[in-house]
Amino acid sequence: MTDSSNTSPWSPRKSAELYGIDEWGGGYFGIDDDGDVVVKAPHNGHHTAVSIPQVIQGLQQRGLDMPVLLRVENLIDGRISALNDSFAEAIGACGYQGEYRGAFPIKVNQQSHVVAEIARFGERYNHGLEAGSKAELMIAMSSLSNRESLIICNGYKDAEFIDLGLQARRLGFKCFFVVETLAEVPIIIERSRELGVDPLIGVRLKLSTKVEGHWAEDSGDRSLFGLSTIQLVSVIDTLRDAGLLHCLQLLHFHLGSQIPNIRSIRAGVLEACRYYIDLVEEGAPLGYIDLGGGLAIDYDGTGSTVSGYSRNYGIKEYCVDVVEAIQESLDAHDIAHPTIVTESGRATVAHTAVLLFNVLDVSNFDPAPTPSELSEEWHEQVTNLWHIVNKITLEGLHESYNDVLYYRDQVREAFHRGDVSLRMRALAENLCLAGLQKIISLLPQMKRIPQELEVLPQQLADIYYGNFSVFQSLPDAWAISQVFPVMPIHRLDEEPTRQAIIADLTCDCDGKLSKFAGPEGESSTVSLHPLKEGEEYYLGVFLVGAYQETLGDLHNLFGDTNVASVRINADGTLDFVHELHGDSVADVLSYVEYDPQAMFKEFRKTAEQAVRDGRISVSERQQMLSAFTESLRGYTYFER
Ligand SMILES: *Cc1c(COP(=O)(O)O)cnc(C)c1O
């Protein structure tokens, strides 16, 4: 904390700086004068703000308890507009002769309300959908009404997949099969002859351009997907022989997700353009160039390529760079400008959902008051420890740290031998805590902090127990150590004085959040407020709209959370558009093949036997049975 924060009172402004909300919020989130987090919905060039604590109140009145996934429909619209408008601007500014067509990759968020909203709002931009499986293609065909919008089919395709896509063609959809493997080509040829439909075909390239970040493996020669140059030549020959080369209209590549560096994107586009030029010379008409996904999100607010959870460019720069690179490459060969397609998933939906939960409890490592005087009765090593703790100074900080641990361990050994009593050991452990906390308080004044001491604040950080499951709601935080912005959604006019990590309900060592975006980069703790007696404390995890919902699992049988979709009106009022109650206990039990009714019958038998044996009364039996039924119907999370 800076010196000024000690002298001037805390303010929402300081909270905004501390949590970096203006950096990662993309303009959609902020803090109001009362210290509440607000969602800012774009409305004709200005914003309408609604406070999240107010939304929570509305949810509670509607019986939706914590945890809740809050989806803001306006933000879906806002992101679709931002993407399409930015491309339109770049195309206009560069004098590019082609158009832009977006295709939202359904795998990034398959929830029907999300896809429906993308299809509805995206219609004005001819925004389409990308499908990676038969199920997703069926979603695309039943969601889109605009025949100008694209349907892009990626992934391995069997005859049934291809038949579905050919039917989509018949119905007037611009439905592309992107060839990922040689094996698909004969099936496409055979099925389109059989059904008498000319297919629209794309080829997925395996580029040599490598990207940084978590998906570096997706790029380069070893990438799992796409055709090598050898395979590409073979596809061209096969299509030409079949008289279908005129159907090859799209060139596809996907460098990976969350590409941190704009230079990799530019390099990838330039490399793809080389293929584009030669494919045209081979006689393929083309007309579409599809960049796949990769447009990154600034999860940690650093705006840099260092962490992998951010990027060194914005959406406008992305669009200009892509348009310019294609234009320059193709103009040199007098080739007409193609329609630019992107399959931006993360960038379209990440901002649109916030996970909200309450804190159930806190455990901390604060010492109880320590004795101000020595006692004759103490064990010698406890006395030594007391002396050390009482003379900790900045100058000898590292040495004091070593001494504190040394004497603590001496006491522990003495305890094992039976020379120190339980109470004496507890006294020593408390002295040790007091010493370590004193050391932590002096750390900021140290010129260079030794590594051993640097980790102390995390080792002694508070543990805030949140009413949620990392595995269900934030699977990427567990699986790929993804950083998501986490902060309190109220009390931001008060200084958050505690350093904490956040544990979930699963009682699994991995069920925690211990990597946070801080003002000075990644941090192992987050600043939170002390709990207030009789008052809920709410935290929000932001930018969770991409990938998290379907990847989440049933660890410890915590099920889907409640979901609320809201729409913010221009006058600041709120429509609760969809309310979805999360899984009940009976739901999650049936997912793992239990039969809740059979379980109830078994329980009833056991209870009846207990009545017969005289252990419980009949009325107690009735109470137990109704409690059991109630539990089956209940929410899987902690209910107050
Ligand atoms: C996953 C994926 C995307 C989406 O990537 P984002 O980085 O989320 O935009 C797009 N296209 C393909 C082929 C993908 O596999």
PDBQT file of the ligand as one rigid body, heavy atoms in Angstrom, charges set to zero:
ROOT
HETATM    1  C1  LIG A 701     -11.775 -22.791 -29.849  1.00  0.00    +0.000 C 
HETATM    2  C2  LIG A 701     -11.838 -22.321 -31.208  1.00  0.00    +0.000 A 
HETATM    3  C3  LIG A 701     -12.231 -21.003 -31.493  1.00  0.00    +0.000 A 
HETATM    4  C4  LIG A 701     -12.500 -19.970 -30.435  1.00  0.00    +0.000 C 
HETATM    5  O1  LIG A 701     -11.307 -19.404 -29.980  1.00  0.00    +0.000 OA
HETATM    6  P1  LIG A 701     -11.325 -18.091 -29.060  1.00  0.00    +0.000 P 
HETATM    7  O2  LIG A 701      -9.911 -17.890 -28.741  1.00  0.00    +0.000 OA
HETATM    8  O3  LIG A 701     -12.188 -18.374 -27.897  1.00  0.00    +0.000 OA
HETATM    9  O4  LIG A 701     -11.852 -16.973 -29.875  1.00  0.00    +0.000 OA
HETATM   10  C5  LIG A 701     -12.392 -20.656 -32.811  1.00  0.00    +0.000 A 
HETATM   11  N1  LIG A 701     -12.125 -21.529 -33.813  1.00  0.00    +0.000 NA
HETATM   12  C6  LIG A 701     -11.716 -22.790 -33.566  1.00  0.00    +0.000 A 
HETATM   13  C7  LIG A 701     -11.443 -23.693 -34.695  1.00  0.00    +0.000 C 
HETATM   14  C8  LIG A 701     -11.532 -23.226 -32.271  1.00  0.00    +0.000 A 
HETATM   15  O5  LIG A 701     -11.101 -24.463 -32.029  1.00  0.00    +0.000 OA
ENDROOT
TORSDOF 0
